[in-house]
Amino acid sequence: MKPFSYLSAPDVGTALRTIADGDDVMFLAGGTNLVDLVRAGIEHPATVVDITRLPLTGIEELPGGTIRVGALVTNSGLAADPLIRTRYPVLAQAILLGASAQLRNMATVGGNLLQRTRCMYFYDETSACNKRAPGSGCDAIGGFSRGSAVLGASEHCIATHPSDMAVALVMLDAVVEVESVRGVRRVPVADFHRLPGDTPHVETVLAADELITAIELPPVPVAAHSRYRKVRDRASYAFALVSVAAALAVEDGVVSEVRLALGGVGTKPWRAARAEHALLGRPATEEAFRRAAEAELAAAVGGPQNTFKIELAQRTIVATLRQLTDGSAA
């Protein structure tokens, strides 16, 4: 491990000035991903700024009904909050289906969004990985790719984004608040993560000198009737092969509002806009659900080992919507 300097920031201003004035400065919150990256020699910070003392741990309702979540709120704390459990059950469910209880107790909301998109080759220094070493190639292409993406991949990277929480946030139209010495800006979660293209090592739109300070959840009444379904190889501590975040409202047998997002199949949390469009105003039937799922996955491209994900995603969308229609989302 490369030696690094350590600073515990007493306030947001100090943290922002430190990262603005230095090279290779990284923020440390829960550390559940960063510590692994440093130990593996993938990240080499010259300075680590501990931000755990910053006053970013609150969950509050703003005028108008928006819920503001501090970036240092733990995953466990967010999932247990009564406002979240009541208004956004899909988010609480997604968090509780991610990682282990020990990691959820340490991991933060901001850190969860910033965890690296990765596959098994990412941590293997003997393998080619454009995320770890830009320009080196991608051994997952033509290698072991069972868990790889079928949506949004490129010839440079086929890794899937690992966050369950981010899938729910995309479905909820959440917004990320980021701050630097230059000021504050707000980015929709749907636009926060980048497709790999030819620069897969650049995973978000966050600038090097910016800090996530909060997540804002807008009022989404339909989210009270929502669900997160995750399909994985084992029931504990495994990334999704496919996951679906869904909210549904049906009036007189017709879909009046629907929101869908997918995990485990895309190189970023994937808003299923085509499926939403195909469902809105249509009868809430299993046939309609199936056609919408097929429309969303029509552009999917799989390889010999992960083509099964396309049908699995379609079936998972249908099953999740059927469960919401049956009124068994609680």
C-alpha positions as CSV (number, residue, x, y, z in Angstrom):
1,M,0.0,0.0,0.0
2,K,1.3,3.4,-0.9
3,P,1.7,5.7,2.1
4,F,-0.8,8.6,2.3
5,S,-1.6,11.6,4.5
6,Y,-4.7,11.6,6.6
7,L,-6.9,14.6,7.5
8,S,-10.1,14.5,9.6
9,A,-12.1,17.4,8.2
10,P,-13.9,19.5,10.9
11,D,-16.3,21.1,8.4
12,V,-17.4,21.0,4.8
13,G,-15.4,24.1,3.9
14,T,-12.1,22.5,5.1
15,A,-12.9,19.3,3.2
16,L,-13.6,21.2,0.0
17,R,-10.5,23.4,0.2
18,T,-8.3,20.4,0.8
19,I,-9.5,18.5,-2.2
20,A,-9.4,21.7,-4.4
21,D,-5.8,22.5,-3.3
22,G,-4.2,19.1,-3.5
23,D,-3.6,16.3,-6.1
24,D,-4.8,12.8,-5.6
25,V,-7.1,13.7,-2.7
26,M,-9.9,11.3,-1.8
27,F,-12.8,11.5,0.7
28,L,-13.3,8.7,3.2
29,A,-16.8,8.1,4.6
30,G,-17.9,4.5,5.5
31,G,-14.9,3.2,3.6
32,T,-16.6,0.0,2.5
33,N,-15.3,0.3,-1.1
34,L,-12.4,2.8,-0.8
35,V,-10.5,0.7,1.7
36,D,-10.7,-2.3,-0.5
37,L,-9.5,-0.3,-3.5
38,V,-6.5,1.1,-1.6
39,R,-5.6,-2.3,-0.2
40,A,-5.8,-3.8,-3.7
41,G,-3.5,-1.0,-5.1
42,I,-6.3,0.2,-7.5
43,E,-6.6,3.6,-5.9
44,H,-3.4,5.5,-4.8
45,P,-4.5,8.6,-2.9
46,A,-1.8,11.0,-1.7
47,T,-4.2,12.4,0.9
48,V,-7.3,10.8,2.5
49,V,-9.8,13.3,4.0
50,D,-12.1,11.7,6.6
51,I,-15.5,13.4,6.3
52,T,-17.3,11.4,9.0
53,R,-17.5,14.4,11.3
54,L,-19.3,16.5,8.8
55,P,-23.0,17.4,9.6
56,L,-24.4,15.5,6.7
57,T,-26.3,12.8,8.7
58,G,-29.9,14.1,8.8
59,I,-33.1,13.1,7.1
60,E,-35.6,15.9,6.9
61,E,-38.8,16.8,5.1
62,L,-38.6,20.1,3.2
63,P,-41.5,22.4,2.4
64,G,-43.4,20.8,-0.5
65,G,-42.7,17.3,0.6
66,T,-39.2,16.6,-0.7
67,I,-37.1,14.4,1.6
68,R,-33.5,15.6,2.0
69,V,-31.1,12.8,3.0
70,G,-27.6,13.8,4.1
71,A,-24.8,12.1,2.2
72,L,-23.4,10.5,5.4
73,V,-26.7,8.8,6.4
74,T,-25.9,5.1,6.6
75,N,-27.7,2.6,4.4
76,S,-29.1,1.0,7.5
77,G,-30.3,4.3,8.8
78,L,-32.0,5.3,5.6
79,A,-33.8,1.9,5.2
80,A,-35.1,2.1,8.8
81,D,-36.4,5.7,8.6
82,P,-40.2,5.8,8.9
83,L,-40.6,8.4,6.2
84,I,-38.6,6.3,3.8
85,R,-40.4,3.1,4.7
86,T,-43.8,4.7,4.3
87,R,-43.4,6.9,1.2
88,Y,-40.6,5.0,-0.6
89,P,-40.8,1.3,0.3
90,V,-38.9,0.4,-2.8
91,L,-35.9,2.2,-1.5
92,A,-35.9,0.6,1.9
93,Q,-36.3,-2.8,0.2
94,A,-33.5,-2.2,-2.2
95,I,-31.1,-1.2,0.5
96,L,-32.0,-4.2,2.7
97,L,-31.3,-6.5,-0.2
98,G,-27.9,-5.1,-0.7
99,A,-24.6,-6.2,0.8
100,S,-24.6,-7.5,4.4
101,A,-25.9,-6.0,7.6
102,Q,-22.4,-5.1,8.8
103,L,-21.7,-3.2,5.5
104,R,-25.0,-1.5,5.5
105,N,-24.2,-0.2,9.0
106,M,-21.1,1.4,7.7
107,A,-21.8,2.3,4.1
108,T,-23.2,5.8,3.4
109,V,-25.7,7.1,0.9
110,G,-23.0,9.2,-0.9
111,G,-20.5,6.3,-0.9
112,N,-23.0,3.9,-2.2
113,L,-23.5,6.0,-5.3
114,L,-19.8,6.3,-5.8
115,Q,-18.9,2.6,-5.5
116,R,-16.9,1.4,-8.5
117,T,-18.7,-0.4,-11.3
118,R,-16.8,-3.6,-11.6
119,C,-16.6,-7.3,-12.5
120,M,-14.3,-10.1,-11.3
121,Y,-11.4,-8.9,-13.5
122,F,-11.3,-5.5,-11.9
123,Y,-9.5,-6.7,-8.8
124,D,-7.2,-9.1,-10.7
125,E,-4.0,-7.2,-11.5
126,T,-3.0,-10.0,-13.9
127,S,-6.0,-9.3,-16.1
128,A,-6.7,-6.6,-18.6
129,C,-9.3,-4.1,-17.3
130,N,-9.9,-0.7,-18.8
131,K,-11.4,0.5,-15.6
132,R,-8.3,-0.3,-13.5
133,A,-5.8,0.5,-16.3
134,P,-7.2,2.5,-19.1
135,G,-6.3,1.2,-22.5
136,S,-5.3,-2.2,-21.3
137,G,-8.3,-4.0,-22.7
138,C,-11.2,-5.9,-21.2
139,D,-10.7,-9.6,-20.4
140,A,-14.4,-10.0,-19.5
141,I,-15.2,-9.7,-23.2
142,G,-14.5,-13.3,-24.3
143,G,-13.9,-14.3,-20.7
144,F,-16.1,-15.1,-17.8
145,S,-19.1,-12.8,-18.3
146,R,-22.1,-14.4,-16.7
147,G,-22.8,-11.4,-14.6
148,S,-22.0,-8.8,-17.2
149,A,-24.2,-6.1,-18.7
150,V,-26.6,-6.6,-21.6
151,L,-27.6,-2.9,-21.8
152,G,-25.3,0.1,-22.2
153,A,-22.1,-2.0,-22.7
154,S,-19.3,-1.0,-25.1
155,E,-16.3,-2.7,-26.7
156,H,-14.2,-1.3,-23.8
157,C,-16.3,-2.5,-20.8
158,I,-19.2,-4.8,-20.0
159,A,-19.3,-4.5,-16.2
160,T,-22.6,-3.9,-14.4
161,H,-23.2,-1.2,-11.8
162,P,-23.5,-3.0,-8.4
163,S,-25.8,-0.6,-6.4
164,D,-29.3,-1.7,-5.5
165,M,-30.0,1.6,-3.8
166,A,-29.2,3.6,-7.0
167,V,-31.7,1.6,-9.0
168,A,-34.5,2.7,-6.6
169,L,-33.2,6.3,-6.6
170,V,-33.3,6.4,-10.4
171,M,-36.9,5.1,-10.4
172,L,-37.8,7.8,-7.9
173,D,-36.2,10.7,-9.9
174,A,-33.9,11.5,-7.0
175,V,-31.4,14.3,-7.3
176,V,-27.8,14.4,-6.1
177,E,-26.6,17.6,-4.5
178,V,-22.8,18.1,-4.9
179,E,-20.6,20.9,-3.6
180,S,-17.2,22.3,-4.3
181,V,-15.4,25.6,-3.7
182,R,-17.0,26.8,-6.9
183,G,-20.5,26.3,-5.5
184,V,-23.4,23.9,-5.3
185,R,-25.0,22.0,-8.2
186,R,-27.8,19.4,-8.4
187,V,-27.7,16.4,-10.7
188,P,-30.5,13.9,-11.3
189,V,-29.4,10.4,-10.3
190,A,-30.4,9.2,-13.7
191,D,-27.7,11.5,-15.2
192,F,-25.1,11.0,-12.5
193,H,-23.6,7.7,-13.7
194,R,-22.0,7.5,-17.2
195,L,-22.1,4.8,-19.8
196,P,-18.6,3.3,-20.4
197,G,-18.2,4.3,-24.0
198,D,-14.4,4.5,-24.7
199,T,-13.6,5.9,-21.2
200,P,-15.0,3.3,-18.8
201,H,-12.7,4.5,-16.0
202,V,-14.8,7.7,-15.8
203,E,-17.9,6.4,-14.1
204,T,-19.8,9.6,-12.9
205,V,-20.2,13.2,-13.8
206,L,-18.7,14.2,-10.4
207,A,-15.7,16.5,-10.8
208,A,-12.5,15.7,-8.9
209,D,-13.0,18.6,-6.5
210,E,-16.7,17.9,-5.7
211,L,-18.3,16.3,-2.7
212,I,-21.8,14.7,-2.5
213,T,-23.6,16.5,0.3
214,A,-27.2,15.2,0.0
215,I,-29.8,13.2,-2.0
216,E,-33.2,14.7,-2.5
217,L,-36.3,12.5,-3.0
218,P,-39.2,14.4,-4.6
219,P,-42.8,13.7,-3.7
220,V,-43.8,10.6,-5.7
221,P,-47.3,9.5,-4.5
222,V,-47.2,6.3,-6.6
223,A,-44.0,5.2,-4.8
224,A,-46.1,4.3,-1.8
225,H,-47.2,1.3,-3.9
226,S,-43.8,0.1,-5.0
227,R,-41.5,-2.9,-4.8
228,Y,-37.9,-4.0,-5.3
229,R,-37.3,-7.5,-6.6
230,K,-33.7,-8.9,-6.8
231,V,-32.7,-12.1,-8.5
232,R,-29.2,-13.4,-7.5
233,D,-27.2,-16.6,-7.2
234,R,-27.5,-16.7,-3.4
235,A,-29.8,-15.1,-0.9
236,S,-27.1,-13.1,0.9
237,Y,-24.3,-10.7,0.0
238,A,-24.5,-11.1,-3.8
239,F,-24.8,-8.6,-6.6
240,A,-28.0,-8.8,-8.7
241,L,-28.2,-10.9,-11.9
242,V,-31.4,-8.9,-12.5
243,S,-33.3,-6.5,-10.2
244,V,-36.4,-4.4,-10.8
245,A,-37.6,-1.3,-9.0
246,A,-41.2,-0.7,-9.8
247,A,-44.2,1.5,-8.8
248,L,-47.6,1.1,-10.3
249,A,-51.0,2.8,-10.1
250,V,-54.1,1.2,-11.8
251,E,-57.5,2.9,-12.3
252,D,-60.4,0.9,-13.8
253,G,-58.0,-1.8,-14.9
254,V,-55.8,0.6,-16.8
255,V,-52.2,1.7,-15.9
256,S,-52.5,5.3,-14.9
257,E,-48.9,5.7,-13.7
258,V,-45.8,3.4,-13.8
259,R,-42.2,3.7,-12.9
260,L,-39.6,1.1,-13.6
261,A,-35.8,0.8,-13.3
262,L,-33.5,-2.1,-13.7
263,G,-30.3,-3.3,-12.0
264,G,-27.9,-6.1,-12.8
265,V,-28.3,-5.7,-16.5
266,G,-26.9,-2.3,-17.3
267,T,-23.5,-0.6,-17.0
268,K,-25.4,2.0,-15.0
269,P,-28.7,2.0,-13.0
270,W,-31.1,1.6,-15.9
271,R,-34.4,3.6,-16.1
272,A,-36.8,1.4,-18.1
273,A,-38.4,4.3,-20.1
274,R,-39.4,2.2,-23.0
275,A,-41.4,-0.2,-20.8
276,E,-43.0,2.7,-19.0
277,H,-44.1,4.2,-22.3
278,A,-45.4,0.9,-23.5
279,L,-47.5,0.4,-20.3
280,L,-49.0,3.9,-19.7
281,G,-52.7,3.9,-20.5
282,R,-52.8,0.2,-21.3
283,P,-54.7,-2.5,-19.5
284,A,-52.9,-3.8,-16.5
285,T,-52.7,-7.4,-17.8
286,E,-49.8,-9.9,-17.8
287,E,-49.8,-9.7,-21.6
288,A,-49.2,-6.0,-21.5
289,F,-46.5,-6.4,-18.9
290,R,-44.8,-9.0,-21.1
291,R,-44.9,-6.7,-24.2
292,A,-43.5,-3.8,-22.2
293,A,-40.7,-5.9,-20.9
294,E,-39.9,-7.1,-24.4
295,A,-39.8,-3.5,-25.6
296,E,-37.3,-2.5,-22.9
297,L,-35.0,-5.4,-23.6
298,A,-35.2,-5.3,-27.4
299,A,-31.9,-3.4,-27.5
300,A,-30.2,-5.8,-25.1
301,V,-27.1,-7.6,-26.4
302,G,-25.7,-10.7,-24.6
303,G,-22.9,-13.1,-25.1
304,P,-22.6,-16.8,-24.7
305,Q,-22.7,-16.7,-20.9
306,N,-25.1,-13.8,-20.1
307,T,-27.8,-13.9,-22.8
308,F,-30.0,-15.6,-20.2
309,K,-30.3,-12.3,-18.5
310,I,-32.5,-10.9,-21.2
311,E,-35.3,-13.3,-20.7
312,L,-34.7,-13.3,-16.9
313,A,-35.1,-9.5,-16.9
314,Q,-38.3,-9.7,-18.9
315,R,-39.7,-12.3,-16.5
316,T,-38.7,-10.3,-13.4
317,I,-40.4,-7.2,-14.7
318,V,-43.6,-9.1,-15.4
319,A,-43.5,-10.8,-11.9
320,T,-42.9,-7.5,-10.1
321,L,-45.7,-5.7,-11.9
322,R,-48.0,-8.7,-11.4
323,Q,-47.3,-8.6,-7.7
324,L,-48.1,-4.9,-7.5
325,T,-51.3,-5.4,-9.4
326,D,-52.3,-8.1,-7.0
327,G,-51.9,-5.7,-4.2
328,S,-49.2,-7.8,-2.5
329,A,-46.4,-5.2,-2.6
330,A,-46.3,-4.6,1.2
